[in-house]
């Protein structure tokens, strides 16, 4: 069982919002259980993975080659079949 760090009662405001006192995170994932228990898990948002300009250029070149018919022979993947 985990130790309780803080315990307090809170009330929803007129817009149905609840304020967390001294919150350590800006974003939380909320799980609402059938029995009324609400679990808040802290989330840290990060910058999504970005594809570099060099990679995008290589992908464009690959599509140009495909459209021009400049492709390799088909791969034989029959050895992986059941």
C-alpha positions in Angstrom: 0.0 0.0 0.0 1.3 3.4 -0.9 1.7 6.2 1.7 -0.8 9.1 1.5 1.2 12.4 0.9 -1.8 14.8 1.2 -5.4 14.4 2.0 -8.1 17.0 1.7 -11.7 17.5 0.7 -12.5 19.4 -2.5 -15.7 20.7 -4.1 -16.6 21.1 -7.8 -17.1 24.7 -8.8 -20.0 26.0 -10.9 -18.4 24.8 -14.1 -17.8 21.3 -12.7 -14.1 21.8 -12.2 -11.9 20.5 -9.4 -8.8 22.2 -8.3 -5.8 20.2 -7.2 -3.8 22.0 -4.5 0.0 22.2 -5.1 -0.2 20.0 -8.2 3.2 18.8 -9.5 2.0 18.3 -13.1 0.0 20.2 -15.7 -1.6 17.2 -17.3 -3.3 14.1 -15.8 -4.8 11.0 -17.2 -8.2 10.4 -15.5 -9.7 6.9 -14.9 -13.3 7.0 -13.5 -14.3 3.7 -11.9 -17.9 2.4 -11.6 -17.7 2.6 -7.8 -17.0 6.4 -8.0 -13.2 6.2 -7.5 -11.3 8.6 -9.7 -7.6 7.9 -10.4 -5.4 10.7 -11.7 -2.1 9.6 -13.3 0.4 12.4 -14.1 1.3 12.9 -17.7 4.2 14.8 -19.3 3.5 15.9 -22.8 6.4 15.7 -25.2 7.1 17.0 -28.7 5.9 14.3 -31.1 8.5 12.4 -33.1 9.4 14.5 -36.2 10.7 13.0 -39.5 13.8 14.9 -40.6 14.0 16.8 -43.9 16.7 14.4 -45.1 14.4 11.4 -44.4 11.5 13.1 -46.2 13.7 13.8 -49.2 14.8 10.1 -49.3 11.1 9.0 -49.2 10.2 11.4 -52.0 13.1 10.0 -54.1 11.9 6.4 -53.4 8.4 7.2 -54.6 9.8 8.9 -57.7 11.8 5.7 -58.4 8.7 3.5 -57.8 6.6 5.6 -60.2 9.4 5.5 -62.9 9.7 1.7 -62.6 13.2 1.8 -61.2 12.7 -0.9 -58.6 14.4 -4.2 -57.6 13.0 -7.6 -58.3 10.3 -8.9 -55.9 11.6 -10.6 -52.7 10.9 -14.2 -52.2 9.3 -14.5 -48.7 8.0 -18.0 -49.1 10.5 -19.3 -46.5 8.5 -17.4 -43.8 5.1 -19.0 -44.6 3.8 -21.8 -42.4 
